[in-house]
Amino acid sequence: MSEQAEKFLAEWEIEHVKIVARSDRADQAQRLALRCREDAARAGISSQDLDAAAEGNLIGNMLQALDDAEFRQMYRDQLAGQAED
């Protein structure tokens, strides 16, 4: 696995993964994985390196990124609520 692929995947997720309804996550994860593969190919990152960076499951990785995005938003909302008190 290349460090370039790991860095690409991490940065790509930050830029492209946004909160979606839980009922839409499976479909969105598939769309995100396809778009990520296309963008990685344009950046010169092989599909094999990208898969290795995603630990062999790019769709699962995108699902986790969607969950993480929701968690970060909930945390920010909680902090904002505490600041108002």
PDB file of N, CA, C and O in Angstrom:
ATOM      1  N   MET A   1       0.849  -1.177   0.000  1.00  0.00           N
ATOM      2  CA  MET A   1       0.000   0.000   0.000  1.00  0.00           C
ATOM      3  C   MET A   1       0.892   1.236   0.000  1.00  0.00           C
ATOM      4  O   MET A   1       1.928   1.273   0.663  1.00  0.00           O
ATOM      5  N   SER A   2       0.479   2.227  -0.741  1.00  0.00           N
ATOM      6  CA  SER A   2       1.295   3.427  -0.818  1.00  0.00           C
ATOM      7  C   SER A   2       0.787   4.507   0.126  1.00  0.00           C
ATOM      8  O   SER A   2      -0.413   4.635   0.370  1.00  0.00           O
ATOM      9  N   GLU A   3       1.718   5.269   0.641  1.00  0.00           N
ATOM     10  CA  GLU A   3       1.343   6.401   1.490  1.00  0.00           C
ATOM     11  C   GLU A   3       0.553   7.415   0.678  1.00  0.00           C
ATOM     12  O   GLU A   3      -0.322   8.102   1.203  1.00  0.00           O
ATOM     13  N   GLN A   4       0.872   7.501  -0.611  1.00  0.00           N
ATOM     14  CA  GLN A   4       0.154   8.421  -1.488  1.00  0.00           C
ATOM     15  C   GLN A   4      -1.332   8.059  -1.537  1.00  0.00           C
ATOM     16  O   GLN A   4      -2.186   8.944  -1.489  1.00  0.00           O
ATOM     17  N   ALA A   5      -1.639   6.776  -1.631  1.00  0.00           N
ATOM     18  CA  ALA A   5      -3.037   6.331  -1.682  1.00  0.00           C
ATOM     19  C   ALA A   5      -3.738   6.602  -0.348  1.00  0.00           C
ATOM     20  O   ALA A   5      -4.894   7.025  -0.334  1.00  0.00           O
ATOM     21  N   GLU A   6      -3.055   6.366   0.759  1.00  0.00           N
ATOM     22  CA  GLU A   6      -3.642   6.647   2.072  1.00  0.00           C
ATOM     23  C   GLU A   6      -3.952   8.121   2.225  1.00  0.00           C
ATOM     24  O   GLU A   6      -5.030   8.491   2.690  1.00  0.00           O
ATOM     25  N   LYS A   7      -3.010   8.960   1.835  1.00  0.00           N
ATOM     26  CA  LYS A   7      -3.199  10.405   1.929  1.00  0.00           C
ATOM     27  C   LYS A   7      -4.328  10.849   1.007  1.00  0.00           C
ATOM     28  O   LYS A   7      -5.177  11.650   1.400  1.00  0.00           O
ATOM     29  N   PHE A   8      -4.337  10.331  -0.215  1.00  0.00           N
ATOM     30  CA  PHE A   8      -5.398  10.673  -1.165  1.00  0.00           C
ATOM     31  C   PHE A   8      -6.762  10.330  -0.581  1.00  0.00           C
ATOM     32  O   PHE A   8      -7.668  11.163  -0.598  1.00  0.00           O
ATOM     33  N   LEU A   9      -6.919   9.118  -0.066  1.00  0.00           N
ATOM     34  CA  LEU A   9      -8.201   8.669   0.461  1.00  0.00           C
ATOM     35  C   LEU A   9      -8.655   9.540   1.631  1.00  0.00           C
ATOM     36  O   LEU A   9      -9.817   9.939   1.692  1.00  0.00           O
ATOM     37  N   ALA A  10      -7.755   9.832   2.547  1.00  0.00           N
ATOM     38  CA  ALA A  10      -8.109  10.657   3.709  1.00  0.00           C
ATOM     39  C   ALA A  10      -8.546  12.054   3.273  1.00  0.00           C
ATOM     40  O   ALA A  10      -9.559  12.567   3.748  1.00  0.00           O
ATOM     41  N   GLU A  11      -7.794  12.659   2.382  1.00  0.00           N
ATOM     42  CA  GLU A  11      -8.135  13.999   1.915  1.00  0.00           C
ATOM     43  C   GLU A  11      -9.414  13.986   1.088  1.00  0.00           C
ATOM     44  O   GLU A  11     -10.230  14.902   1.182  1.00  0.00           O
ATOM     45  N   TRP A  12      -9.586  12.946   0.278  1.00  0.00           N
ATOM     46  CA  TRP A  12     -10.778  12.844  -0.557  1.00  0.00           C
ATOM     47  C   TRP A  12     -12.024  12.739   0.318  1.00  0.00           C
ATOM     48  O   TRP A  12     -13.032  13.389   0.042  1.00  0.00           O
ATOM     49  N   GLU A  13     -11.961  11.933   1.358  1.00  0.00           N
ATOM     50  CA  GLU A  13     -13.104  11.779   2.254  1.00  0.00           C
ATOM     51  C   GLU A  13     -13.459  13.097   2.927  1.00  0.00           C
ATOM     52  O   GLU A  13     -14.637  13.440   3.033  1.00  0.00           O
ATOM     53  N   ILE A  14     -12.460  13.837   3.380  1.00  0.00           N
ATOM     54  CA  ILE A  14     -12.720  15.123   4.033  1.00  0.00           C
ATOM     55  C   ILE A  14     -13.430  16.071   3.071  1.00  0.00           C
ATOM     56  O   ILE A  14     -14.349  16.792   3.458  1.00  0.00           O
ATOM     57  N   GLU A  15     -13.000  16.060   1.835  1.00  0.00           N
ATOM     58  CA  GLU A  15     -13.555  16.979   0.840  1.00  0.00           C
ATOM     59  C   GLU A  15     -14.940  16.568   0.336  1.00  0.00           C
ATOM     60  O   GLU A  15     -15.772  17.435   0.066  1.00  0.00           O
ATOM     61  N   HIS A  16     -15.205  15.265   0.203  1.00  0.00           N
ATOM     62  CA  HIS A  16     -16.408  14.808  -0.491  1.00  0.00           C
ATOM     63  C   HIS A  16     -17.494  14.167   0.374  1.00  0.00           C
ATOM     64  O   HIS A  16     -18.655  14.134  -0.034  1.00  0.00           O
ATOM     65  N   VAL A  17     -17.150  13.670   1.532  1.00  0.00           N
ATOM     66  CA  VAL A  17     -18.140  12.951   2.342  1.00  0.00           C
ATOM     67  C   VAL A  17     -18.903  13.947   3.213  1.00  0.00           C
ATOM     68  O   VAL A  17     -18.323  14.638   4.050  1.00  0.00           O
ATOM     69  N   LYS A  18     -20.191  14.000   2.997  1.00  0.00           N
ATOM     70  CA  LYS A  18     -21.079  14.881   3.748  1.00  0.00           C
ATOM     71  C   LYS A  18     -22.164  14.034   4.409  1.00  0.00           C
ATOM     72  O   LYS A  18     -22.373  12.880   4.036  1.00  0.00           O
ATOM     73  N   ILE A  19     -22.837  14.605   5.372  1.00  0.00           N
ATOM     74  CA  ILE A  19     -23.896  13.901   6.091  1.00  0.00           C
ATOM     75  C   ILE A  19     -25.071  13.627   5.162  1.00  0.00           C
ATOM     76  O   ILE A  19     -25.515  14.504   4.422  1.00  0.00           O
ATOM     77  N   VAL A  20     -25.565  12.393   5.216  1.00  0.00           N
ATOM     78  CA  VAL A  20     -26.785  12.021   4.502  1.00  0.00           C
ATOM     79  C   VAL A  20     -27.662  11.229   5.466  1.00  0.00           C
ATOM     80  O   VAL A  20     -27.189  10.734   6.489  1.00  0.00           O
ATOM     81  N   ALA A  21     -28.931  11.117   5.132  1.00  0.00           N
ATOM     82  CA  ALA A  21     -29.854  10.342   5.967  1.00  0.00           C
ATOM     83  C   ALA A  21     -29.367   8.899   6.051  1.00  0.00           C
ATOM     84  O   ALA A  21     -28.830   8.355   5.086  1.00  0.00           O
ATOM     85  N   ARG A  22     -29.558   8.302   7.190  1.00  0.00           N
ATOM     86  CA  ARG A  22     -29.113   6.917   7.380  1.00  0.00           C
ATOM     87  C   ARG A  22     -29.738   5.985   6.351  1.00  0.00           C
ATOM     88  O   ARG A  22     -29.095   5.028   5.918  1.00  0.00           O
ATOM     89  N   SER A  23     -30.964   6.245   5.958  1.00  0.00           N
ATOM     90  CA  SER A  23     -31.631   5.385   4.975  1.00  0.00           C
ATOM     91  C   SER A  23     -30.990   5.470   3.592  1.00  0.00           C
ATOM     92  O   SER A  23     -31.207   4.591   2.757  1.00  0.00           O
ATOM     93  N   ASP A  24     -30.205   6.514   3.340  1.00  0.00           N
ATOM     94  CA  ASP A  24     -29.561   6.711   2.036  1.00  0.00           C
ATOM     95  C   ASP A  24     -28.082   6.333   2.034  1.00  0.00           C
ATOM     96  O   ASP A  24     -27.420   6.432   1.001  1.00  0.00           O
ATOM     97  N   ARG A  25     -27.566   5.908   3.167  1.00  0.00           N
ATOM     98  CA  ARG A  25     -26.111   5.716   3.285  1.00  0.00           C
ATOM     99  C   ARG A  25     -25.544   4.617   2.393  1.00  0.00           C
ATOM    100  O   ARG A  25     -24.471   4.793   1.815  1.00  0.00           O
ATOM    101  N   ALA A  26     -26.228   3.505   2.269  1.00  0.00           N
ATOM    102  CA  ALA A  26     -25.681   2.413   1.448  1.00  0.00           C
ATOM    103  C   ALA A  26     -25.535   2.865   0.001  1.00  0.00           C
ATOM    104  O   ALA A  26     -24.499   2.633  -0.624  1.00  0.00           O
ATOM    105  N   ASP A  27     -26.563   3.506  -0.530  1.00  0.00           N
ATOM    106  CA  ASP A  27     -26.486   4.000  -1.909  1.00  0.00           C
ATOM    107  C   ASP A  27     -25.432   5.085  -2.051  1.00  0.00           C
ATOM    108  O   ASP A  27     -24.673   5.098  -3.020  1.00  0.00           O
ATOM    109  N   GLN A  28     -25.385   5.992  -1.086  1.00  0.00           N
ATOM    110  CA  GLN A  28     -24.406   7.075  -1.147  1.00  0.00           C
ATOM    111  C   GLN A  28     -22.981   6.524  -1.039  1.00  0.00           C
ATOM    112  O   GLN A  28     -22.077   7.016  -1.715  1.00  0.00           O
ATOM    113  N   ALA A  29     -22.777   5.521  -0.208  1.00  0.00           N
ATOM    114  CA  ALA A  29     -21.443   4.921  -0.072  1.00  0.00           C
ATOM    115  C   ALA A  29     -20.986   4.318  -1.397  1.00  0.00           C
ATOM    116  O   ALA A  29     -19.815   4.430  -1.757  1.00  0.00           O
ATOM    117  N   GLN A  30     -21.892   3.686  -2.115  1.00  0.00           N
ATOM    118  CA  GLN A  30     -21.542   3.117  -3.422  1.00  0.00           C
ATOM    119  C   GLN A  30     -21.185   4.224  -4.408  1.00  0.00           C
ATOM    120  O   GLN A  30     -20.211   4.109  -5.152  1.00  0.00           O
ATOM    121  N   ARG A  31     -21.975   5.293  -4.412  1.00  0.00           N
ATOM    122  CA  ARG A  31     -21.679   6.419  -5.317  1.00  0.00           C
ATOM    123  C   ARG A  31     -20.338   7.053  -4.969  1.00  0.00           C
ATOM    124  O   ARG A  31     -19.541   7.362  -5.854  1.00  0.00           O
ATOM    125  N   LEU A  32     -20.095   7.245  -3.674  1.00  0.00           N
ATOM    126  CA  LEU A  32     -18.832   7.832  -3.243  1.00  0.00           C
ATOM    127  C   LEU A  32     -17.644   6.951  -3.622  1.00  0.00           C
ATOM    128  O   LEU A  32     -16.614   7.452  -4.075  1.00  0.00           O
ATOM    129  N   ALA A  33     -17.787   5.648  -3.438  1.00  0.00           N
ATOM    130  CA  ALA A  33     -16.693   4.729  -3.769  1.00  0.00           C
ATOM    131  C   ALA A  33     -16.376   4.788  -5.262  1.00  0.00           C
ATOM    132  O   ALA A  33     -15.206   4.800  -5.646  1.00  0.00           O
ATOM    133  N   LEU A  34     -17.397   4.826  -6.096  1.00  0.00           N
ATOM    134  CA  LEU A  34     -17.178   4.909  -7.540  1.00  0.00           C
ATOM    135  C   LEU A  34     -16.486   6.217  -7.909  1.00  0.00           C
ATOM    136  O   LEU A  34     -15.530   6.229  -8.685  1.00  0.00           O
ATOM    137  N   ARG A  35     -16.973   7.302  -7.352  1.00  0.00           N
ATOM    138  CA  ARG A  35     -16.357   8.604  -7.654  1.00  0.00           C
ATOM    139  C   ARG A  35     -14.924   8.669  -7.147  1.00  0.00           C
ATOM    140  O   ARG A  35     -14.052   9.227  -7.812  1.00  0.00           O
ATOM    141  N   CYS A  36     -14.683   8.103  -5.979  1.00  0.00           N
ATOM    142  CA  CYS A  36     -13.334   8.084  -5.424  1.00  0.00           C
ATOM    143  C   CYS A  36     -12.391   7.299  -6.331  1.00  0.00           C
ATOM    144  O   CYS A  36     -11.268   7.732  -6.592  1.00  0.00           O
ATOM    145  N   ARG A  37     -12.848   6.148  -6.809  1.00  0.00           N
ATOM    146  CA  ARG A  37     -12.024   5.343  -7.732  1.00  0.00           C
ATOM    147  C   ARG A  37     -11.683   6.137  -8.990  1.00  0.00           C
ATOM    148  O   ARG A  37     -10.547   6.113  -9.463  1.00  0.00           O
ATOM    149  N   GLU A  38     -12.681   6.840  -9.526  1.00  0.00           N
ATOM    150  CA  GLU A  38     -12.446   7.634 -10.735  1.00  0.00           C
ATOM    151  C   GLU A  38     -11.441   8.749 -10.473  1.00  0.00           C
ATOM    152  O   GLU A  38     -10.527   8.969 -11.268  1.00  0.00           O
ATOM    153  N   ASP A  39     -11.613   9.445  -9.362  1.00  0.00           N
ATOM    154  CA  ASP A  39     -10.696  10.527  -9.020  1.00  0.00           C
ATOM    155  C   ASP A  39      -9.290  10.003  -8.735  1.00  0.00           C
ATOM    156  O   ASP A  39      -8.299  10.630  -9.110  1.00  0.00           O
ATOM    157  N   ALA A  40      -9.209   8.856  -8.073  1.00  0.00           N
ATOM    158  CA  ALA A  40      -7.904   8.253  -7.788  1.00  0.00           C
ATOM    159  C   ALA A  40      -7.190   7.887  -9.086  1.00  0.00           C
ATOM    160  O   ALA A  40      -5.990   8.122  -9.228  1.00  0.00           O
ATOM    161  N   ALA A  41      -7.926   7.316 -10.027  1.00  0.00           N
ATOM    162  CA  ALA A  41      -7.326   6.945 -11.308  1.00  0.00           C
ATOM    163  C   ALA A  41      -6.782   8.188 -12.016  1.00  0.00           C
ATOM    164  O   ALA A  41      -5.689   8.157 -12.580  1.00  0.00           O
ATOM    165  N   ARG A  42      -7.542   9.271 -11.983  1.00  0.00           N
ATOM    166  CA  ARG A  42      -7.078  10.523 -12.605  1.00  0.00           C
ATOM    167  C   ARG A  42      -5.838  11.063 -11.900  1.00  0.00           C
ATOM    168  O   ARG A  42      -5.005  11.726 -12.518  1.00  0.00           O
ATOM    169  N   ALA A  43      -5.717  10.777 -10.601  1.00  0.00           N
ATOM    170  CA  ALA A  43      -4.559  11.236  -9.824  1.00  0.00           C
ATOM    171  C   ALA A  43      -3.376  10.276  -9.940  1.00  0.00           C
ATOM    172  O   ALA A  43      -2.322  10.509  -9.349  1.00  0.00           O
ATOM    173  N   GLY A  44      -3.558   9.190 -10.708  1.00  0.00           N
ATOM    174  CA  GLY A  44      -2.463   8.246 -10.910  1.00  0.00           C
ATOM    175  C   GLY A  44      -2.328   7.207  -9.813  1.00  0.00           C
ATOM    176  O   GLY A  44      -1.270   6.594  -9.668  1.00  0.00           O
ATOM    177  N   ILE A  45      -3.377   7.003  -9.046  1.00  0.00           N
ATOM    178  CA  ILE A  45      -3.352   6.009  -7.967  1.00  0.00           C
ATOM    179  C   ILE A  45      -4.063   4.754  -8.457  1.00  0.00           C
ATOM    180  O   ILE A  45      -5.200   4.810  -8.925  1.00  0.00           O
ATOM    181  N   SER A  46      -3.386   3.640  -8.345  1.00  0.00           N
ATOM    182  CA  SER A  46      -3.958   2.391  -8.846  1.00  0.00           C
ATOM    183  C   SER A  46      -5.119   1.925  -7.976  1.00  0.00           C
ATOM    184  O   SER A  46      -5.207   2.252  -6.792  1.00  0.00           O
ATOM    185  N   SER A  47      -5.989   1.169  -8.585  1.00  0.00           N
ATOM    186  CA  SER A  47      -7.122   0.599  -7.864  1.00  0.00           C
ATOM    187  C   SER A  47      -6.641  -0.297  -6.728  1.00  0.00           C
ATOM    188  O   SER A  47      -7.249  -0.327  -5.658  1.00  0.00           O
ATOM    189  N   GLN A  48      -5.559  -1.020  -6.955  1.00  0.00           N
ATOM    190  CA  GLN A  48      -5.008  -1.900  -5.925  1.00  0.00           C
ATOM    191  C   GLN A  48      -4.517  -1.107  -4.720  1.00  0.00           C
ATOM    192  O   GLN A  48      -4.761  -1.493  -3.577  1.00  0.00           O
ATOM    193  N   ASP A  49      -3.823   0.005  -4.977  1.00  0.00           N
ATOM    194  CA  ASP A  49      -3.337   0.834  -3.869  1.00  0.00           C
ATOM    195  C   ASP A  49      -4.501   1.470  -3.111  1.00  0.00           C
ATOM    196  O   ASP A  49      -4.471   1.572  -1.884  1.00  0.00           O
ATOM    197  N   LEU A  50      -5.526   1.897  -3.851  1.00  0.00           N
ATOM    198  CA  LEU A  50      -6.691   2.487  -3.203  1.00  0.00           C
ATOM    199  C   LEU A  50      -7.406   1.454  -2.338  1.00  0.00           C
ATOM    200  O   LEU A  50      -7.805   1.747  -1.211  1.00  0.00           O
ATOM    201  N   ASP A  51      -7.564   0.248  -2.871  1.00  0.00           N
ATOM    202  CA  ASP A  51      -8.194  -0.822  -2.081  1.00  0.00           C
ATOM    203  C   ASP A  51      -7.390  -1.127  -0.826  1.00  0.00           C
ATOM    204  O   ASP A  51      -7.962  -1.349   0.241  1.00  0.00           O
ATOM    205  N   ALA A  52      -6.086  -1.140  -0.946  1.00  0.00           N
ATOM    206  CA  ALA A  52      -5.240  -1.405   0.220  1.00  0.00           C
ATOM    207  C   ALA A  52      -5.394  -0.291   1.257  1.00  0.00           C
ATOM    208  O   ALA A  52      -5.447  -0.558   2.457  1.00  0.00           O
ATOM    209  N   ALA A  53      -5.465   0.947   0.793  1.00  0.00           N
ATOM    210  CA  ALA A  53      -5.645   2.078   1.714  1.00  0.00           C
ATOM    211  C   ALA A  53      -6.989   1.982   2.432  1.00  0.00           C
ATOM    212  O   ALA A  53      -7.123   2.431   3.570  1.00  0.00           O
ATOM    213  N   ALA A  54      -7.988   1.393   1.760  1.00  0.00           N
ATOM    214  CA  ALA A  54      -9.322   1.222   2.347  1.00  0.00           C
ATOM    215  C   ALA A  54      -9.464  -0.128   3.038  1.00  0.00           C
ATOM    216  O   ALA A  54     -10.572  -0.544   3.376  1.00  0.00           O
ATOM    217  N   GLU A  55      -8.347  -0.807   3.246  1.00  0.00           N
ATOM    218  CA  GLU A  55      -8.322  -2.120   3.899  1.00  0.00           C
ATOM    219  C   GLU A  55      -9.208  -3.125   3.179  1.00  0.00           C
ATOM    220  O   GLU A  55      -9.861  -3.961   3.803  1.00  0.00           O
ATOM    221  N   GLY A  56      -9.219  -3.026   1.854  1.00  0.00           N
ATOM    222  CA  GLY A  56      -9.911  -4.014   1.027  1.00  0.00           C
ATOM    223  C   GLY A  56     -11.404  -3.817   0.879  1.00  0.00           C
ATOM    224  O   GLY A  56     -12.073  -4.652   0.271  1.00  0.00           O
ATOM    225  N   ASN A  57     -11.947  -2.733   1.420  1.00  0.00           N
ATOM    226  CA  ASN A  57     -13.391  -2.532   1.357  1.00  0.00           C
ATOM    227  C   ASN A  57     -13.694  -1.045   1.233  1.00  0.00           C
ATOM    228  O   ASN A  57     -13.970  -0.376   2.229  1.00  0.00           O
ATOM    229  N   LEU A  58     -13.644  -0.533   0.014  1.00  0.00           N
ATOM    230  CA  LEU A  58     -13.842   0.894  -0.194  1.00  0.00           C
ATOM    231  C   LEU A  58     -15.261   1.326   0.159  1.00  0.00           C
ATOM    232  O   LEU A  58     -15.446   2.398   0.734  1.00  0.00           O
ATOM    233  N   ILE A  59     -16.256   0.525  -0.169  1.00  0.00           N
ATOM    234  CA  ILE A  59     -17.639   0.886   0.176  1.00  0.00           C
ATOM    235  C   ILE A  59     -17.809   0.907   1.696  1.00  0.00           C
ATOM    236  O   ILE A  59     -18.426   1.824   2.237  1.00  0.00           O
ATOM    237  N   GLY A  60     -17.272  -0.085   2.377  1.00  0.00           N
ATOM    238  CA  GLY A  60     -17.325  -0.095   3.839  1.00  0.00           C
ATOM    239  C   GLY A  60     -16.604   1.096   4.430  1.00  0.00           C
ATOM    240  O   GLY A  60     -17.039   1.664   5.431  1.00  0.00           O
ATOM    241  N   ASN A  61     -15.506   1.470   3.812  1.00  0.00           N
ATOM    242  CA  ASN A  61     -14.756   2.637   4.251  1.00  0.00           C
ATOM    243  C   ASN A  61     -15.597   3.897   4.107  1.00  0.00           C
ATOM    244  O   ASN A  61     -15.581   4.762   4.983  1.00  0.00           O
ATOM    245  N   MET A  62     -16.331   4.000   3.004  1.00  0.00           N
ATOM    246  CA  MET A  62     -17.201   5.163   2.785  1.00  0.00           C
ATOM    247  C   MET A  62     -18.359   5.171   3.780  1.00  0.00           C
ATOM    248  O   MET A  62     -18.758   6.235   4.255  1.00  0.00           O
ATOM    249  N   LEU A  63     -18.900   4.001   4.098  1.00  0.00           N
ATOM    250  CA  LEU A  63     -19.947   3.929   5.112  1.00  0.00           C
ATOM    251  C   LEU A  63     -19.426   4.440   6.453  1.00  0.00           C
ATOM    252  O   LEU A  63     -20.111   5.186   7.152  1.00  0.00           O
ATOM    253  N   GLN A  64     -18.222   4.037   6.799  1.00  0.00           N
ATOM    254  CA  GLN A  64     -17.618   4.503   8.046  1.00  0.00           C
ATOM    255  C   GLN A  64     -17.381   6.005   7.998  1.00  0.00           C
ATOM    256  O   GLN A  64     -17.587   6.695   8.996  1.00  0.00           O
ATOM    257  N   ALA A  65     -16.954   6.515   6.862  1.00  0.00           N
ATOM    258  CA  ALA A  65     -16.735   7.954   6.727  1.00  0.00           C
ATOM    259  C   ALA A  65     -18.045   8.722   6.873  1.00  0.00           C
ATOM    260  O   ALA A  65     -18.065   9.807   7.454  1.00  0.00           O
ATOM    261  N   LEU A  66     -19.137   8.169   6.353  1.00  0.00           N
ATOM    262  CA  LEU A  66     -20.446   8.800   6.519  1.00  0.00           C
ATOM    263  C   LEU A  66     -20.863   8.811   7.990  1.00  0.00           C
ATOM    264  O   LEU A  66     -21.400   9.806   8.477  1.00  0.00           O
ATOM    265  N   ASP A  67     -20.619   7.713   8.692  1.00  0.00           N
ATOM    266  CA  ASP A  67     -20.897   7.658  10.130  1.00  0.00           C
ATOM    267  C   ASP A  67     -20.050   8.680  10.885  1.00  0.00           C
ATOM    268  O   ASP A  67     -20.542   9.372  11.776  1.00  0.00           O
ATOM    269  N   ASP A  68     -18.779   8.763  10.518  1.00  0.00           N
ATOM    270  CA  ASP A  68     -17.877   9.712  11.175  1.00  0.00           C
ATOM    271  C   ASP A  68     -18.332  11.150  10.952  1.00  0.00           C
ATOM    272  O   ASP A  68     -18.248  11.975  11.861  1.00  0.00           O
ATOM    273  N   ALA A  69     -18.814  11.456   9.743  1.00  0.00           N
ATOM    274  CA  ALA A  69     -19.292  12.809   9.441  1.00  0.00           C
ATOM    275  C   ALA A  69     -20.483  13.156  10.331  1.00  0.00           C
ATOM    276  O   ALA A  69     -20.585  14.274  10.838  1.00  0.00           O
ATOM    277  N   GLU A  70     -21.379  12.192  10.515  1.00  0.00           N
ATOM    278  CA  GLU A  70     -22.533  12.423  11.378  1.00  0.00           C
ATOM    279  C   GLU A  70     -22.074  12.650  12.824  1.00  0.00           C
ATOM    280  O   GLU A  70     -22.565  13.554  13.500  1.00  0.00           O
ATOM    281  N   PHE A  71     -21.139  11.832  13.289  1.00  0.00           N
ATOM    282  CA  PHE A  71     -20.647  11.959  14.656  1.00  0.00           C
ATOM    283  C   PHE A  71     -20.001  13.323  14.877  1.00  0.00           C
ATOM    284  O   PHE A  71     -20.237  13.966  15.899  1.00  0.00           O
ATOM    285  N   ARG A  72     -19.179  13.768  13.910  1.00  0.00           N
ATOM    286  CA  ARG A  72     -18.534  15.079  14.046  1.00  0.00           C
ATOM    287  C   ARG A  72     -19.572  16.194  14.135  1.00  0.00           C
ATOM    288  O   ARG A  72     -19.423  17.129  14.922  1.00  0.00           O
ATOM    289  N   GLN A  73     -20.627  16.089  13.323  1.00  0.00           N
ATOM    290  CA  GLN A  73     -21.680  17.115  13.359  1.00  0.00           C
ATOM    291  C   GLN A  73     -22.410  17.087  14.693  1.00  0.00           C
ATOM    292  O   GLN A  73     -22.698  18.142  15.259  1.00  0.00           O
ATOM    293  N   MET A  74     -22.712  15.916  15.199  1.00  0.00           N
ATOM    294  CA  MET A  74     -23.380  15.811  16.499  1.00  0.00           C
ATOM    295  C   MET A  74     -22.513  16.413  17.598  1.00  0.00           C
ATOM    296  O   MET A  74     -23.022  17.088  18.493  1.00  0.00           O
ATOM    297  N   TYR A  75     -21.210  16.173  17.533  1.00  0.00           N
ATOM    298  CA  TYR A  75     -20.282  16.707  18.523  1.00  0.00           C
ATOM    299  C   TYR A  75     -20.239  18.234  18.444  1.00  0.00           C
ATOM    300  O   TYR A  75     -20.261  18.909  19.473  1.00  0.00           O
ATOM    301  N   ARG A  76     -20.178  18.782  17.225  1.00  0.00           N
ATOM    302  CA  ARG A  76     -20.180  20.235  17.067  1.00  0.00           C
ATOM    303  C   ARG A  76     -21.481  20.835  17.600  1.00  0.00           C
ATOM    304  O   ARG A  76     -21.470  21.876  18.258  1.00  0.00           O
ATOM    305  N   ASP A  77     -22.591  20.177  17.314  1.00  0.00           N
ATOM    306  CA  ASP A  77     -23.885  20.655  17.809  1.00  0.00           C
ATOM    307  C   ASP A  77     -23.918  20.639  19.332  1.00  0.00           C
ATOM    308  O   ASP A  77     -24.441  21.564  19.954  1.00  0.00           O
ATOM    309  N   GLN A  78     -23.365  19.600  19.927  1.00  0.00           N
ATOM    310  CA  GLN A  78     -23.332  19.485  21.382  1.00  0.00           C
ATOM    311  C   GLN A  78     -22.479  20.609  21.978  1.00  0.00           C
ATOM    312  O   GLN A  78     -22.873  21.237  22.961  1.00  0.00           O
ATOM    313  N   LEU A  79     -21.328  20.855  21.390  1.00  0.00           N
ATOM    314  CA  LEU A  79     -20.467  21.931  21.888  1.00  0.00           C
ATOM    315  C   LEU A  79     -21.156  23.288  21.755  1.00  0.00           C
ATOM    316  O   LEU A  79     -21.055  24.129  22.648  1.00  0.00           O
ATOM    317  N   ALA A  80     -21.849  23.498  20.650  1.00  0.00           N
ATOM    318  CA  ALA A  80     -22.556  24.760  20.459  1.00  0.00           C
ATOM    319  C   ALA A  80     -23.654  24.913  21.495  1.00  0.00           C
ATOM    320  O   ALA A  80     -23.881  26.014  21.996  1.00  0.00           O
ATOM    321  N   GLY A  81     -24.335  23.830  21.821  1.00  0.00           N
ATOM    322  CA  GLY A  81     -25.378  23.870  22.846  1.00  0.00           C
ATOM    323  C   GLY A  81     -24.817  24.195  24.213  1.00  0.00           C
ATOM    324  O   GLY A  81     -25.447  24.914  24.989  1.00  0.00           O
ATOM    325  N   GLN A  82     -23.642  23.676  24.516  1.00  0.00           N
ATOM    326  CA  GLN A  82     -23.011  23.961  25.804  1.00  0.00           C
ATOM    327  C   GLN A  82     -22.562  25.411  25.879  1.00  0.00           C
ATOM    328  O   GLN A  82     -22.614  26.027  26.944  1.00  0.00           O
ATOM    329  N   ALA A  83     -22.128  25.951  24.764  1.00  0.00           N
ATOM    330  CA  ALA A  83     -21.665  27.349  24.744  1.00  0.00           C
ATOM    331  C   ALA A  83     -22.822  28.303  24.985  1.00  0.00           C
ATOM    332  O   ALA A  83     -22.625  29.397  25.515  1.00  0.00           O
ATOM    333  N   GLU A  84     -24.028  27.899  24.602  1.00  0.00           N
ATOM    334  CA  GLU A  84     -25.196  28.745  24.789  1.00  0.00           C
ATOM    335  C   GLU A  84     -25.659  28.763  26.245  1.00  0.00           C
ATOM    336  O   GLU A  84     -26.312  29.711  26.680  1.00  0.00           O
ATOM    337  N   ASP A  85     -25.324  27.727  26.987  1.00  0.00           N
ATOM    338  CA  ASP A  85     -25.768  27.633  28.386  1.00  0.00           C
ATOM    339  C   ASP A  85     -25.050  28.560  29.308  1.00  0.00           C
ATOM    340  O   ASP A  85     -25.329  28.577  30.507  1.00  0.00           O
TER     341      ASP A  85
END
